Amino acid sequence: MNVPELIPIRHEPEGRTRTIGCWRDGAFFASVTGPVDRPEWYAVLHCFDSAGQHLDSAIRSAGTGPEARRLLEEWLDALPGREYGSIAIAPFEVRFDGVLFGLVIEEDGEADEHDEDGESDEHDEDDDEADRFTAELHPDGLGFHAPWCGCYDT
């Protein structure tokens, strides 16, 4: 599997990665999110050490989106030395209220070695391997993939 040990995530000030960066003890990824099958909104703050390994997650069901954003702002304001910017973190999983939160490596079920005519495509097997895996941020629905440049798909 050609997935890096640390997944780069690019900071986009106007995008869905606007609340990521570094703090005194490492990196953080913060968001307001809600699982598609539930009405509640969650404030989420994942913290990592300076090597990109998961330390802890603060997750709280906050009811409405504005309430979750207010709570998240409080948490972010309390992070010593907080600076927004790009990060690189290792995959991790946390469950809260029966919901999966984390950056999880997944095999892309759409990868296929044959074209529409059933003929094998002529391309490098290493490219197939690299394209077959994604790192999916749950439940936010952000997917990171080769060439592992920090960009995401939704």
DSSP file with accessible surface (Angstrom, degrees, kcal/mol):
  #  RESIDUE AA STRUCTURE BP1 BP2  ACC     N-H-->O    O-->H-N    N-H-->O    O-->H-N    TCO  KAPPA ALPHA  PHI   PSI    X-CA   Y-CA   Z-CA
    1    1 A M              0   0  132      0, 0.0     2,-1.0     0, 0.0   129,-0.1   0.000 360.0 360.0 360.0 124.0    0.0    0.0    0.0
    2    2 A N        +     0   0   83    127,-0.3   131,-0.1   124,-0.1   144,-0.0  -0.397 360.0 129.7 -94.2  57.3    1.5    3.3   -1.1
    3    3 A V        -     0   0   27     -2,-1.0     4,-0.1   131,-0.0   131,-0.0  -0.938  59.7-118.9-110.6 130.3    0.0    5.5    1.6
    4    4 A P        -     0   0   45      0, 0.0     3,-0.0     0, 0.0    -2,-0.0  -0.300  16.7-123.7 -66.0 153.5    2.3    7.8    3.5
    5    5 A E  S    S+     0   0  172      1,-0.2     2,-0.5    85,-0.1    -2,-0.0   0.851 104.8  41.7 -63.7 -36.1    2.7    7.3    7.3
    6    6 A L  S    S-     0   0   63     84,-0.2    84,-0.3    47,-0.0    -1,-0.2  -0.972  84.1-142.8-113.7 128.0    1.6   10.9    7.7
    7    7 A I  E     -A   89   0A   0     82,-3.6    82,-2.0    -2,-0.5     2,-0.2  -0.782  17.6-134.6 -91.5 118.4   -1.2   12.3    5.6
    8    8 A P  E     -A   88   0A  37      0, 0.0     2,-0.4     0, 0.0   142,-0.3  -0.516  19.7-168.6 -72.5 139.6   -0.5   15.9    4.5
    9    9 A I  E     -A   87   0A   1     78,-3.3    78,-2.4    -2,-0.2     2,-0.3  -0.979  14.3-139.4-131.5 117.8   -3.5   18.2    4.9
   10   10 A R        -     0   0  109    140,-2.4     2,-0.4    -2,-0.4     7,-0.1  -0.598  16.4-123.6 -82.6 133.1   -3.3   21.6    3.3
   11   11 A H        -     0   0   39     -2,-0.3     7,-0.2     7,-0.1    75,-0.2  -0.594  26.5-174.4 -73.1 126.8   -4.7   24.6    5.1
   12   12 A E    >   -     0   0   46      5,-0.4     3,-2.2    -2,-0.4     5,-0.4  -0.914  13.0-158.6-124.9 102.5   -7.3   26.4    3.1
   13   13 A P  T 3  S+     0   0   77      0, 0.0    -1,-0.1     0, 0.0     5,-0.1   0.758  95.4  35.3 -55.8 -26.4   -8.4   29.6    4.9
   14   14 A E  T 3  S+     0   0  180     -3,-0.1     2,-0.1     3,-0.1    -3,-0.0   0.329 114.4  70.7-107.5   6.7  -11.7   29.8    2.9
   15   15 A G  S X  S-     0   0   13     -3,-2.2     3,-1.1     1,-0.0    -3,-0.1  -0.289 102.8 -78.3-111.5-163.7  -12.3   26.0    2.7
   16   16 A R  T 3  S+     0   0  106      1,-0.3     3,-0.2     2,-0.1   126,-0.0   0.506 123.9  58.3 -80.6  -2.9  -13.2   23.1    5.0
   17   17 A T  T >   +     0   0    0     -5,-0.4     3,-0.6     1,-0.1    -5,-0.4  -0.035  68.1 114.7-111.9  31.3   -9.6   23.0    6.4
   18   18 A R  T <  S+     0   0  131     -3,-1.1     2,-0.3     1,-0.2    -1,-0.1   0.735  71.9  56.2 -72.3 -22.3   -9.6   26.5    7.7
   19   19 A T  T 3  S+     0   0   28     11,-0.4    11,-2.3    -3,-0.2     2,-0.3  -0.387  85.8 100.7-111.0  53.6   -9.4   25.4   11.3
   20   20 A I  E <   +B   29   0B   0     -3,-0.6    65,-1.9    -2,-0.3     2,-0.3  -0.926  40.6  96.6-126.5 158.3   -6.3   23.3   11.2
   21   21 A G  E     -BC  28  84B   0      7,-2.0     7,-2.7    -2,-0.3     2,-0.3  -0.994  62.0 -49.6 163.4-153.6   -2.7   24.1   12.2
   22   22 A C  E     -BC  27  83B  63     61,-2.6    61,-2.8    -2,-0.3     5,-0.3  -0.827  36.1-178.8-118.9 155.0   -0.2   23.8   15.0
   23   23 A W  E >   -B   26   0B  37      3,-2.4     3,-1.7    -2,-0.3    58,-0.2  -0.804  52.5 -74.2-139.1 179.4   -0.2   24.6   18.7
   24   24 A R  T 3  S+     0   0  166     56,-3.0    57,-0.1     1,-0.3    26,-0.1   0.840 129.5  36.7 -49.5 -41.2    2.5   24.3   21.4
   25   25 A D  T 3  S-     0   0   74     55,-0.2    25,-0.5    24,-0.1     2,-0.3   0.403 127.4 -70.4 -98.1   1.3    2.3   20.5   21.7
   26   26 A G  E <  S-BD  23  49B  11     -3,-1.7    -3,-2.4    23,-0.2     2,-0.3  -0.942  76.4 -23.5 155.0-128.2    1.9   19.6   18.0
   27   27 A A  E     -BD  22  48B   9     21,-1.2    21,-2.8    22,-0.4     2,-0.3  -0.768  44.0-159.7-122.1 164.8   -0.9   19.8   15.4
   28   28 A F  E     -BD  21  47B   0     -7,-2.7    -7,-2.0    -2,-0.3     2,-0.4  -0.987  10.6-162.0-143.9 153.5   -4.7   20.1   15.5
   29   29 A F  E     +BD  20  46B   1     17,-2.3    17,-2.9    -2,-0.3     2,-0.4  -0.964  21.2 179.9-133.0 116.3   -7.7   19.5   13.2
   30   30 A A  E     + D   0  45B   0    -11,-2.3   -11,-0.4    -2,-0.4     2,-0.3  -0.920   7.9 152.8-120.8 145.4  -10.9   21.2   14.3
   31   31 A S  E     - D   0  44B  10     13,-2.4    13,-2.5    -2,-0.4     2,-0.5  -0.991  41.2-127.2-160.5 162.4  -14.3   21.2   12.6
   32   32 A V  E     + D   0  43B  34     -2,-0.3     2,-0.3    11,-0.2    11,-0.2  -0.988  49.8 154.2-110.8 123.5  -18.0   21.5   13.1
   33   33 A T  E     - D   0  42B   9      9,-2.2     9,-3.5    -2,-0.5   107,-0.1  -0.942  31.3-155.8-147.2 166.2  -19.6   18.5   11.5
   34   34 A G        -     0   0   21     -2,-0.3     7,-0.1     7,-0.2    -2,-0.0  -0.973  28.8-113.7-149.2 131.5  -22.7   16.3   11.6
   35   35 A P    >   -     0   0    9      0, 0.0     3,-1.8     0, 0.0   105,-0.1  -0.395  31.1-123.3 -60.0 142.6  -23.2   12.7   10.5
   36   36 A V  T 3  S+     0   0  155      1,-0.3     0, 0.0   103,-0.2     0, 0.0   0.762 109.1  53.5 -62.8 -24.6  -25.6   12.5    7.5
   37   37 A D  T 3  S+     0   0  127      2,-0.0    -1,-0.3     0, 0.0     0, 0.0   0.305 104.3  64.1 -95.6  12.7  -28.0   10.2    9.4
   38   38 A R    <   -     0   0   82     -3,-1.8     0, 0.0     2,-0.1     0, 0.0  -0.981  68.4-141.9-136.5 148.4  -28.4   12.4   12.5
   39   39 A P  S    S+     0   0  121      0, 0.0     2,-0.1     0, 0.0    -1,-0.1   0.681  72.2  94.6 -82.1 -16.5  -29.8   15.9   13.1
   40   40 A E        -     0   0   51     24,-0.1     2,-0.3     1,-0.0    24,-0.1  -0.398  64.8-136.8 -83.8 156.7  -27.2   17.0   15.6
   41   41 A W  E     - E   0  63B 109     22,-1.4    21,-3.1    -7,-0.1    22,-0.6  -0.840  16.3-150.1-106.5 146.0  -24.1   19.0   15.1
   42   42 A Y  E     -DE  33  61B   0     -9,-3.5    -9,-2.2    -2,-0.3     2,-0.5  -0.938  10.1-144.2-119.3 139.2  -20.7   18.2   16.7
   43   43 A A  E     -DE  32  60B   0     17,-2.4    17,-2.1    -2,-0.4     2,-0.4  -0.870  30.2-170.9 -93.0 130.9  -17.8   20.4   17.7
   44   44 A V  E     +DE  31  59B   0    -13,-2.5   -13,-2.4    -2,-0.5     2,-0.4  -0.992  19.5 175.3-133.6 129.3  -14.6   18.4   17.1
   45   45 A L  E     -DE  30  58B  12     13,-2.7    13,-2.8    -2,-0.4     2,-0.5  -0.933   8.5-171.4-134.1 108.4  -11.0   19.1   18.1
   46   46 A H  E     -DE  29  57B   1    -17,-2.9   -17,-2.3    -2,-0.4     2,-0.4  -0.880   9.6-160.3 -97.8 130.7   -8.4   16.4   17.3
   47   47 A C  E     -DE  28  56B  18      9,-3.2     8,-3.2    -2,-0.5     9,-1.4  -0.900   7.5-172.3-114.9 144.9   -5.0   17.0   18.8
   48   48 A F  E     -DE  27  54B   0    -21,-2.8   -21,-1.2    -2,-0.4     6,-0.2  -0.917  23.3-114.1-131.6 154.5   -1.7   15.4   17.7
   49   49 A D  E >   -D   26   0B  50      4,-2.7     3,-2.1    -2,-0.3   -22,-0.4  -0.182  47.5 -88.1 -78.8-179.8    1.8   15.4   19.0
   50   50 A S  T 3  S+     0   0  116    -25,-0.5   -24,-0.1     1,-0.3    -1,-0.1   0.684 129.1  57.2 -67.7 -14.0    4.7   17.0   17.1
   51   51 A A  T 3  S-     0   0   57      2,-0.1    -1,-0.3   -24,-0.1   -25,-0.1   0.347 120.9-106.5 -95.2   4.6    5.3   13.7   15.2
   52   52 A G  S <  S+     0   0    3     -3,-2.1    38,-3.0     1,-0.3     2,-0.3   0.548  73.0 141.1  85.2   9.4    1.7   13.7   13.9
   53   53 A Q        -     0   0   92     36,-0.2    -4,-2.7     1,-0.1    -1,-0.3  -0.663  60.2-101.5 -88.9 140.1    0.4   11.0   16.2
   54   54 A H  E     +E   48   0B  58     -2,-0.3    -6,-0.3    -6,-0.2     3,-0.1  -0.324  41.4 171.8 -62.1 130.3   -3.1   11.3   17.7
   55   55 A L  E     -     0   0B  91     -8,-3.2     2,-0.3     1,-0.4    -7,-0.2   0.799  58.3 -32.0-100.9 -51.2   -3.1   12.5   21.3
   56   56 A D  E     -E   47   0B 109     -9,-1.4    -9,-3.2     2,-0.0    -1,-0.4  -0.983  46.8-137.2-166.4 161.1   -6.8   13.1   22.1
   57   57 A S  E     -E   46   0B  20     -2,-0.3     2,-0.6   -11,-0.2   -11,-0.2  -1.000   4.3-155.9-134.2 133.8  -10.1   14.3   20.7
   58   58 A A  E     +E   45   0B  37    -13,-2.8   -13,-2.7    -2,-0.4     2,-0.4  -0.960  25.8 169.8-102.6 119.6  -12.6   16.6   22.2
   59   59 A I  E     +E   44   0B  21     -2,-0.6     2,-0.4   -15,-0.2   -15,-0.2  -0.998   4.1 170.8-134.3 128.4  -16.0   15.8   20.7
   60   60 A R  E     -E   43   0B 133    -17,-2.1   -17,-2.4    -2,-0.4     2,-0.5  -0.987  34.7-127.4-142.4 132.9  -19.3   17.2   21.9
   61   61 A S  E     +E   42   0B  45     -2,-0.4   -19,-0.2   -19,-0.2     3,-0.1  -0.651  30.8 178.3 -72.2 122.4  -22.8   17.1   20.5
   62   62 A A  E     -     0   0B  16    -21,-3.1     2,-1.3    -2,-0.5   -20,-0.2   0.246  29.8-132.0-117.3  11.0  -23.8   20.8   20.5
   63   63 A G  E    S+E   41   0B  35    -22,-0.6   -22,-1.4     4,-0.1    -1,-0.2  -0.589  77.2  35.4  80.2 -95.4  -27.3   20.7   19.0
   64   64 A T  S  > S-     0   0   64     -2,-1.3     4,-2.3   -24,-0.1     5,-0.2  -0.488  83.1-112.3 -95.6 163.7  -27.3   23.5   16.3
   65   65 A G  H  > S+     0   0    6      1,-0.2     4,-2.6     2,-0.2     5,-0.2   0.922 116.4  50.7 -58.2 -47.4  -24.5   24.6   14.0
   66   66 A P  H  > S+     0   0   84      0, 0.0     4,-2.2     0, 0.0    -1,-0.2   0.902 110.5  49.7 -61.3 -37.9  -24.1   28.0   15.6
   67   67 A E  H  > S+     0   0   95      2,-0.2     4,-2.2     1,-0.2    -2,-0.2   0.918 111.7  48.5 -65.3 -41.6  -23.8   26.4   19.1
   68   68 A A  H  X S+     0   0    0     -4,-2.3     4,-2.6     2,-0.2    -1,-0.2   0.909 110.9  50.4 -65.2 -41.1  -21.2   24.0   17.8
   69   69 A R  H  X S+     0   0  120     -4,-2.6     4,-2.5     2,-0.2    -1,-0.2   0.911 109.6  51.0 -64.1 -40.3  -19.2   26.8   16.2
   70   70 A R  H  X S+     0   0  133     -4,-2.2     4,-1.8    -5,-0.2    -2,-0.2   0.944 112.2  46.5 -61.9 -45.9  -19.3   28.8   19.4
   71   71 A L  H  X S+     0   0    6     -4,-2.2     4,-2.2     1,-0.2    -2,-0.2   0.930 111.5  51.4 -62.5 -44.2  -18.0   25.8   21.4
   72   72 A L  H  X S+     0   0   11     -4,-2.6     4,-2.8     1,-0.2     5,-0.2   0.912 106.9  53.7 -61.6 -40.8  -15.3   25.1   18.8
   73   73 A E  H  X S+     0   0  120     -4,-2.5     4,-2.6     1,-0.2    -1,-0.2   0.903 107.5  51.6 -60.5 -39.9  -14.1   28.8   19.0
   74   74 A E  H  X S+     0   0   98     -4,-1.8     4,-1.2     2,-0.2    -1,-0.2   0.930 111.4  47.1 -60.7 -46.7  -13.7   28.5   22.8
   75   75 A W  H  < S+     0   0   44     -4,-2.2     4,-0.4     1,-0.2     3,-0.4   0.914 113.2  48.0 -62.2 -44.7  -11.6   25.3   22.4
   76   76 A L  H >< S+     0   0    5     -4,-2.8     3,-1.4     1,-0.2    -2,-0.2   0.907 107.9  54.8 -64.8 -40.1   -9.4   26.9   19.7
   77   77 A D  H 3< S+     0   0  117     -4,-2.6    -1,-0.2     1,-0.3    -2,-0.2   0.787 105.1  55.8 -62.2 -26.2   -8.9   30.0   21.8
   78   78 A A  T 3< S+     0   0   79     -4,-1.2    -1,-0.3    -3,-0.4    -2,-0.2   0.547  80.4 104.7 -85.3  -7.2   -7.7   27.8   24.6
   79   79 A L  S X  S-     0   0   19     -3,-1.4     3,-1.4    -4,-0.4     2,-0.1  -0.639  74.5-129.3 -77.2 115.5   -4.9   26.1   22.5
   80   80 A P  T 3  S+     0   0   47      0, 0.0   -56,-3.0     0, 0.0   -55,-0.2  -0.417  86.6   5.7 -67.8 132.7   -1.6   27.7   23.6
   81   81 A G  T 3  S-     0   0   58    -58,-0.2   -59,-0.1     1,-0.2     2,-0.1   0.710  87.3-179.3  72.4  23.5    0.5   28.9   20.7
   82   82 A R    <   +     0   0   78     -3,-1.4     2,-0.3    -6,-0.2   -59,-0.2  -0.307   8.2 169.6 -64.8 129.5   -2.2   28.2   18.1
   83   83 A E  E     -C   22   0B 144    -61,-2.8   -61,-2.6    -2,-0.1     2,-0.2  -0.977  30.4-127.9-138.8 129.5   -1.3   29.1   14.5
   84   84 A Y  E     +C   21   0B  94     -2,-0.3   -63,-0.3   -63,-0.2     2,-0.3  -0.526  54.4 109.5 -76.0 141.6   -3.4   28.1   11.5
   85   85 A G        -     0   0   20    -65,-1.9   -73,-0.1    -2,-0.2    -2,-0.1  -0.968  66.5 -48.0 172.5 178.9   -1.5   26.2    8.7
   86   86 A S        -     0   0   71     -2,-0.3     2,-0.3   -75,-0.2   -76,-0.2  -0.346  52.9-171.3 -70.3 151.9   -1.0   23.0    6.9
   87   87 A I  E     -A    9   0A  13    -78,-2.4   -78,-3.3    63,-0.1     2,-0.4  -0.858  21.2-144.4-136.5 170.3   -0.4   19.8    8.9
   88   88 A A  E     +A    8   0A  43     -2,-0.3     2,-0.3   -80,-0.3   -61,-0.0  -0.963  28.9 173.6-139.6 121.8    0.6   16.1    8.4
   89   89 A I  E     -A    7   0A   0    -82,-2.0   -82,-3.6    -2,-0.4   -36,-0.2  -0.923  30.4-115.0-132.7 155.1   -1.1   13.5   10.7
   90   90 A A        -     0   0    7    -38,-3.0    13,-0.2    -2,-0.3   -84,-0.2  -0.550  46.4 -91.6 -82.8 150.2   -1.2    9.8   11.1
   91   91 A P        +     0   0   51      0, 0.0     2,-0.3     0, 0.0   -37,-0.2  -0.271  55.6 165.9 -57.4 149.3   -4.5    7.9   10.5
   92   92 A F  E     -F  103   0C  19     11,-1.7    11,-0.9   -39,-0.1     2,-0.4  -0.971  24.5-144.6-159.6 162.8   -6.6    7.4   13.7
   93   93 A E  E     +F  102   0C 121     -2,-0.3     2,-0.3     9,-0.2     9,-0.2  -0.999  15.0 173.4-139.6 138.4  -10.1    6.4   14.8
   94   94 A V  E     -F  101   0C  36      7,-3.0     7,-3.3    -2,-0.4     2,-0.4  -0.990  17.4-148.6-138.5 141.1  -12.3    7.6   17.7
   95   95 A R  E     +F  100   0C 160     -2,-0.3     2,-0.3     5,-0.2     5,-0.2  -0.943  19.2 170.3-113.0 137.3  -15.9    6.6   18.3
   96   96 A F  E >  S-F   99   0C  68      3,-2.1     3,-2.2    -2,-0.4   -36,-0.1  -0.980  73.3  -6.2-144.3 129.6  -18.3    9.0   20.0
   97   97 A D  T 3  S-     0   0   83     -2,-0.3     3,-0.1     1,-0.3    -1,-0.0   0.835 129.1 -60.0  55.1  29.9  -22.1    8.4   20.3
   98   98 A G  T 3  S+     0   0   61      1,-0.2     2,-0.4     0, 0.0    -1,-0.3   0.586 112.5 123.6  76.6   8.5  -21.6    5.4   18.1
   99   99 A V  E <   -F   96   0C  13     -3,-2.2    -3,-2.1    39,-0.0     2,-0.5  -0.855  62.9-124.0-106.7 137.3  -20.2    7.6   15.3
  100  100 A L  E     +F   95   0C  33     -2,-0.4     2,-0.4    -5,-0.2    -5,-0.2  -0.680  30.0 179.1 -80.3 125.7  -16.8    7.1   13.7
  101  101 A F  E     +F   94   0C   0     -7,-3.3    -7,-3.0    -2,-0.5     2,-0.3  -0.987  35.2  67.0-121.5 135.5  -14.5   10.2   13.9
  102  102 A G  E    S-FG  93 138C   0     36,-2.1    36,-3.3    -2,-0.4     2,-0.7  -0.855  82.9 -68.3 148.6 179.3  -11.0   10.1   12.4
  103  103 A L  E     -FG  92 137C   0    -11,-0.9   -11,-1.7    -2,-0.3     2,-0.4  -0.932  55.1-175.9-108.5 107.3   -8.7    9.8    9.5
  104  104 A V  E     - G   0 136C  17     32,-2.7    32,-3.0    -2,-0.7     2,-0.4  -0.907  26.0-128.7-116.8 132.3   -9.2    6.3    8.1
  105  105 A I  E     - G   0 135C  48     -2,-0.4     2,-0.4    30,-0.2    30,-0.2  -0.645  35.8-178.9 -77.7 128.1   -7.4    4.5    5.3
  106  106 A E  E     - G   0 134C  68     28,-3.0    28,-2.7    -2,-0.4     2,-0.5  -0.968  28.8-122.6-130.9 146.7   -9.9    3.0    2.9
  107  107 A E  E     - G   0 133C 117     -2,-0.4     2,-0.7    26,-0.2    26,-0.3  -0.745  32.7-120.9 -87.2 130.8   -9.6    1.0   -0.3
  108  108 A D    >   -     0   0   56     24,-4.3     3,-1.2    -2,-0.5    -1,-0.0  -0.615  18.3-160.7 -75.0 114.0  -11.3    2.6   -3.2
  109  109 A G  T 3  S+     0   0   78     -2,-0.7    -1,-0.2     1,-0.2    23,-0.0   0.618  85.3  65.1 -70.7 -12.0  -14.0    0.2   -4.4
  110  110 A E  T 3  S+     0   0  171     22,-0.1    -1,-0.2     2,-0.0     2,-0.2   0.597  70.8 112.8 -88.8 -10.0  -14.2    2.0   -7.8
  111  111 A A    <   +     0   0   49     -3,-1.2     2,-0.4    21,-0.2    21,-0.0  -0.450  44.8 175.9 -65.7 128.3  -10.6    1.2   -8.8
  112  112 A D        -     0   0  110     -2,-0.2    -2,-0.0     1,-0.1    -3,-0.0  -1.000  32.9-151.4-139.2 137.8  -10.8   -1.2  -11.8
  113  113 A E  S    S+     0   0  111     -2,-0.4     8,-1.8     7,-0.1     2,-0.4   0.445  78.2  69.9 -87.0  -2.2   -8.0   -2.6  -13.9
  114  114 A H  B    S-J  120   0D  83      6,-0.2     6,-0.2     1,-0.0     2,-0.0  -0.921  72.5-134.6-120.9 146.6  -10.2   -3.0  -17.0
  115  115 A D    >   -     0   0   64      4,-2.8     3,-2.1    -2,-0.4    -2,-0.1  -0.156  47.9 -79.0 -84.3-172.3  -11.7   -0.4  -19.3
  116  116 A E  T 3  S+     0   0  197      1,-0.3    -1,-0.1     2,-0.1    -2,-0.0   0.785 130.6  54.8 -60.7 -28.0  -15.3   -0.4  -20.6
  117  117 A D  T 3  S-     0   0  134      2,-0.1    -1,-0.3     1,-0.0     3,-0.1   0.430 118.3-109.4 -85.6   0.5  -14.5   -3.1  -23.3
  118  118 A G  S <  S+     0   0   48     -3,-2.1     2,-0.3     1,-0.3    -2,-0.1   0.522  76.3 135.5  84.1   3.5  -13.1   -5.4  -20.6
  119  119 A E        -     0   0  125      1,-0.1    -4,-2.8    -5,-0.0    -1,-0.3  -0.619  63.1-105.4 -85.4 146.4   -9.6   -4.9  -21.9
  120  120 A S  B     -J  114   0D  75     -2,-0.3    -6,-0.2    -6,-0.2     2,-0.2  -0.492  34.0-122.5 -69.3 133.7   -6.8   -4.3  -19.5
  121  121 A D        -     0   0   64     -8,-1.8     2,-1.1    -2,-0.2    -1,-0.1  -0.550  20.4-124.5 -71.4 144.9   -5.6   -0.8  -19.4
  122  122 A E        +     0   0  199     -2,-0.2     2,-0.3     2,-0.0    -1,-0.1  -0.783  63.5 114.3 -95.3  96.4   -1.9   -0.3  -20.2
  123  123 A H  S    S-     0   0   79     -2,-1.1     2,-0.1     0, 0.0     5,-0.0  -0.974  71.0 -71.7-155.3 168.4   -0.5    1.5  -17.2
  124  124 A D    >>  -     0   0   85     -2,-0.3     4,-1.5     1,-0.1     3,-0.5  -0.382  29.6-141.8 -68.5 131.8    1.9    1.1  -14.3
  125  125 A E  H 3> S+     0   0  158      1,-0.2     4,-2.3     2,-0.2     5,-0.2   0.822 103.0  61.3 -63.1 -30.1    0.8   -1.3  -11.5
  126  126 A D  H 3> S+     0   0  103      1,-0.2     4,-2.4     2,-0.2    -1,-0.2   0.884 101.8  52.3 -63.8 -36.2    2.4    1.1   -9.0
  127  127 A D  H <> S+     0   0   88     -3,-0.5     4,-2.3     2,-0.2    -1,-0.2   0.905 108.1  51.2 -64.2 -40.9   -0.1    3.8  -10.2
  128  128 A D  H  X S+     0   0   37     -4,-1.5     4,-0.9     2,-0.2    -2,-0.2   0.933 110.9  48.5 -58.6 -45.7   -3.0    1.4   -9.6
  129  129 A E  H >< S+     0   0   44     -4,-2.3     3,-0.6     1,-0.2     4,-0.4   0.930 112.8  46.8 -62.4 -45.2   -1.7    0.7   -6.1
  130  130 A A  H >< S+     0   0   19     -4,-2.4     3,-0.7     1,-0.2    16,-0.6   0.878 114.4  47.1 -66.2 -37.6   -1.3    4.4   -5.3
  131  131 A D  H 3< S+     0   0   94     -4,-2.3    -1,-0.2     1,-0.2    -2,-0.2   0.597  98.2  72.5 -80.5 -10.6   -4.8    5.3   -6.6
  132  132 A R  T << S+     0   0   69     -4,-0.9   -24,-4.3    -3,-0.6     2,-0.4   0.663  91.5  61.0 -81.7 -15.2   -6.5    2.4   -4.9
  133  133 A F  E <   -G  107   0C  20     -3,-0.7    13,-0.6    -4,-0.4     2,-0.3  -0.882  56.4-179.5-120.2 144.6   -6.3    3.9   -1.4
  134  134 A T  E     -GH 106 145C  25    -28,-2.7   -28,-3.0    -2,-0.4     2,-0.6  -0.919  27.1-131.4-130.3 160.4   -7.7    7.1    0.2
  135  135 A A  E     -GH 105 144C   0      9,-3.0     9,-2.8    -2,-0.3     2,-0.5  -0.972  30.8-162.6-110.5 112.0   -7.5    8.6    3.7
  136  136 A E  E     -GH 104 143C  44    -32,-3.0   -32,-2.7    -2,-0.6     2,-0.7  -0.861  12.7-142.6-103.7 126.8  -11.1    9.6    4.5
  137  137 A L  E  >> -GH 103 142C   1      5,-3.3     4,-2.1    -2,-0.5     5,-1.1  -0.805  36.4-117.7 -87.8 117.6  -11.9   12.0    7.3
  138  138 A H  E  45S-G  102   0C  42    -36,-3.3   -36,-2.1    -2,-0.7   -39,-0.0  -0.809  80.4  -2.6-104.5 145.5  -15.0   10.9    9.1
  139  139 A P  T  45S+     0   0   30      0, 0.0    -1,-0.3     0, 0.0  -105,-0.2  -0.925 122.3  70.0 -88.9  15.3  -17.7   12.1    9.5
  140  140 A D  T  45S-     0   0   14      1,-0.1    -2,-0.2  -107,-0.1   -39,-0.0   0.741  92.3-132.7 -64.1 -26.5  -16.6   15.3    7.6
  141  141 A G  T  <5 +     0   0   25     -4,-2.1     2,-0.5     1,-0.3    -3,-0.2   0.832  51.7 147.3  77.2  32.0  -16.4   13.5    4.3
  142  142 A L  E   < -H  137   0C   1     -5,-1.1    -5,-3.3    12,-0.2     2,-0.5  -0.897  30.6-159.4-101.1 127.9  -13.0   14.8    3.2
  143  143 A G  E     -HI 136 153C   7     10,-3.2    10,-2.3    -2,-0.5     2,-0.4  -0.920   6.4-168.0-112.1 129.3  -11.0   12.4    1.1
  144  144 A F  E     +H  135   0C   3     -9,-2.8    -9,-3.0    -2,-0.5     2,-0.3  -0.909  21.2 154.8-112.7 141.7   -7.2   12.6    0.7
  145  145 A H  E >>  -H  134   0C  64      6,-0.5     3,-2.5    -2,-0.4     4,-0.5  -0.917  31.4 -15.4-156.0 174.9   -5.4   10.6   -2.0
  146  146 A A  T 34 S+     0   0   15    -16,-0.6  -143,-0.0   -13,-0.6    -1,-0.0  -0.282 115.0  41.0 -55.4 139.6   -2.4   10.2   -4.3
  147  147 A P  T 34 S-     0   0  107      0, 0.0    -1,-0.4     0, 0.0   -16,-0.0  -0.913  94.3-144.0 -87.0  21.9   -0.4   12.2   -5.1
  148  148 A W  T <4  +     0   0   37     -3,-2.5    -2,-0.2     1,-0.1  -139,-0.0   0.924  46.5 146.4  56.8  51.3   -0.8   13.0   -1.3
  149  149 A C  S  < S-     0   0   74     -4,-0.5    -1,-0.1     2,-0.1  -140,-0.1   0.409  72.2 -99.8 -97.4  -0.5   -0.3   16.8   -1.8
  150  150 A G  S    S+     0   0    3      1,-0.4  -140,-2.4  -142,-0.3     2,-0.1   0.313  82.6 127.9  99.2  -9.2   -2.7   17.8    1.0
  151  151 A C        -     0   0   44     -6,-0.2    -6,-0.5  -142,-0.2    -1,-0.4  -0.462  43.7-150.9 -76.8 156.1   -5.7   18.6   -1.3
  152  152 A Y        -     0   0   39     -8,-0.1     2,-0.3    -2,-0.1    -8,-0.2  -0.891  10.6-148.7-128.7 158.3   -9.0   17.0   -0.5
  153  153 A D  B      I  143   0C  93    -10,-2.3   -10,-3.2    -2,-0.3     0, 0.0  -0.888 360.0 360.0-115.0 154.4  -12.2   15.8   -2.4
  154  154 A T              0   0  129     -2,-0.3   -12,-0.2   -12,-0.2   -13,-0.1  -0.737 360.0 360.0-114.7 360.0  -15.7   15.8   -0.9
